[in-house]
């Protein structure tokens, strides 16, 4: 494999170039993975990485979207900025999907983009793009290194920007000609991100409000959670029996086996959990933005009432009061905030509320009946029973994910990699990033047929780098989410949502992976065991019936309901 090749011959680059200062800054800041599709526009940086192969592993990807998704997943998993490198023009625009996910998901990430020479700017040169303009609305900061002697300064600022406040992506363009110039001062120390804590006055007022609440609800979400903070807030909830919920695709912040856990606020949400949120007289949201999906299209709360009962803590000041007025709010690091809140004592318990919340979750996460030969709720239950607690499960977007989110129980921090952006094609690249970071852990990508085909080329990346992930392809022969909405709005008028798929087992085997086909619920468990024992990348093709479009929903039922409305 390329990353284990024999030592390189001496580089023609002199020491201290901008390219070398860039890589030295990555090393100084603990970056141990770079995900890339190579390009001639930044060959000098690739050459500099060659001299740091003991510190940084370069993962060569097959598509820029895959590379960007891997970097985003790395950022989610480690808390360090995921680093992606792509070439100019088409390379950068194809990587934009990962930047968008990093923005929506509050993930630290840095995208380095090769760029035309400074001397050619404005001429409409080959693959010329104004990256400040293109990425200005997607990234926290989009810039270009125009003075090579400031390379270390710019890259260090990229780290600070990605990590501070509401975390997110940074895009740095690298003009080809400046990479060979003197790069200025070398980095001296790693960037230390600034983080704010809750004030004593805030904690005192929160204690007073909580002491007087009859139906409190804790909502945890966002990025930046540490294991210590998760443990502390979980123990606090258990001591005082405070019901808690997790935001959309943040189910791994706290164990789903927690006695006070009432489920997640996401798509296909438990109606009883939604009612609990509406009836709560005090909602304490830590890290969650309370955006569109967790609040069910902004319908979960009424603005006229929520301002008297919402306590909102978020690291980004721009998110406080953005949609919902608050009774009390604070701009603070989520982990520092959770640690501080876990030390307050409201002087009472809410045993009945916590028990009721847990009971509704247990009921809602019990497998349901379906009409087809494969019951995905039972498959997901079997998956959870077979995997160790620290297994990492990833997914992209599609109705297949509704089964996963409802019936899979995460039991440890940083075991879920899922795009709140709703990006299809995310699950497979995310799993590869996770396996690269944690080769000793079981990593499973749960994908749909349409979802998987958007990143199928990265199966070659798995083979090249020895990343032995397990991929489930849930195949209903349709773009299921769109088909579901299509039947609801245009019953019986199926246009563009049917799919004709390849033989996924044969496809997997062509990449050197093991392939297994599942056509009944009972066939899944032995296929999973074989995949876990394979010692190679493995794919399980699960054939499902599109009629069972989502838990508790069928296409025919949606069609009939739509027609009955006229």
Steps between C-alpha positions, in 0.01 A plus 500: 500500500615857434517600867739214586737548207878508537666830602476777244805643325611846604251775418598773254330752731712715725414519869266772618274527196135595546401139420728371774381759754142392431578134571711588805201689642279198447750281684533754782123491549475123527348424160573134428280448192457690175227393257567601141460462130839608362538785254788665320404835649625400845773247423740694722278434802475129415878490475534663842257246645733228370763614749254467790360155430571389857275778632230534234334215310379609156174329399465511122131512406318440173273806498525841660157466661620181667820667619308797643248272673785302653659818631168615645451162670855519640414838651184361660682197636816663638401859576801613292450668163470242224740590220409451135715592200368530145596669178351815353173553313305172469694347789394776734139515390463123539639531854239766583257235626732421791540869579122538506465206740774639725314832507160349578644250750734747676806286421857634499651450155759662275483463121823587321448568129767524234472827310627659183811714527455846649644647181212351297211610720215677322585365157244221502787253526455124481272395788513847656253555786459782752489286814408785733189557292409135442547383858421823682151386599596139577812543710574696817793652311616466141838647413803473275866509597626797302815575701705181538685629805165503685428129438535392864287795616219419254495127578502565875211741457318228306534269802380769740202587282398137449515424874373812675138599558263289293749268334500473124692486171774726364614509137858602414605541136865436414631684192740263327784748458520614864540144631864500386579838658648567843225414749609731780518402868449138604219411744605517864206345689163340433189715487305503825134574433335757725194378690256689720330366812170574677490781753407452866196723447378280216538185709320657794205605284486161331491333841210723602305430181558126518399482866160643408441286191250214502571358153861577401665358189871499418593513128860419407644559153771658293871424482789534743390243758765322705459167673541670838223749423268226377564296813448797729171618350373143485575440868336832590182405314497164673547656846211740453300284259475767233356381165740550211492482123766520229486713188481380139783257421672567833397172661854418615542796736367282780418130531154417373474254792496792745201465738381857427538486122177567311617477139631735232342805344538425131320388188227244571500613861298323770170695529503450878847658522381794293207545737736485798706779348188710439377444856834566672506808718879527483715392204876507553677473163878451509682508166188441291410775253133393509488516123247379244516122545513481883209746526297320232511777243504771769157384616593338832487827693298819482719810505249683717538244779849351466672817616376444854634145529810456281853502641743489209876440519702502179863582410394723210345832605333529158285195582354645820171672418540412133162324487372460855479765774642384833438540872871458565790453257877479502780472248725222628696192404259207523728273702597772747132592531392139558768452766389817681128419482569149632614659827182696576243361742134585437408331828245261352440204267261428215462122531162474332597716202825312439333158525223604261750637246701179510190283465388682186847459348509127577158457340586706192831318441338154509501335154186538291332268251543537124353334193823404322739209557762725660402694812753780535401571860599142590817528290607814686418338833719203404776739394495669841508168682799375298720810509720597796412821684789691341411404142469801270191514280474743208227588254417730214152623417182324399201324654719202588654719772164537675519132597853543631432812706183364655612147588878518556622591848832681525678419824818710485621842392620551143344186362264674254609676183193634323444820300243740644535665159317203345785429257465181298821307445642588842488165679765306308771773505423572867551133585836499322614802699388334823679173419815694413496667843384190692620188316426290810129588510212353306375761251172455315367724222122476462408622153209498259525387140486852358714631786772235457536554128590865557829395665553144372841590354635528855478120526831519314633725778401236755693235309807715436542609860390178670194658663287198585161657552162331474250663265129426509318590179127524566356455153135585432556593135401863551602842618283419801468836671403677178264216408331531839435871447405438137225256601379745765468790256456331160351157579571231243705733279845346524756710314880475540496317835537136386854358486653213305791379709809288433579168664643650818667176610685467168585870514652463847699197394641692202663735754646207696231516769288215630135509395188352662138509388210519748141440386337416835524641849641172632786503249645824633663381824715227339598738219608761755707244689672394179571864415645566847726197461600572139830677563427717195254769397154343489164593353159364595233554234160514673205474263194679640153583372439864410146453628647507854622851433554607864422371849121494529448626144427329169494641149147374443385661823655833405345476154153426636525778758601751232214396270246522781596865548400564141 
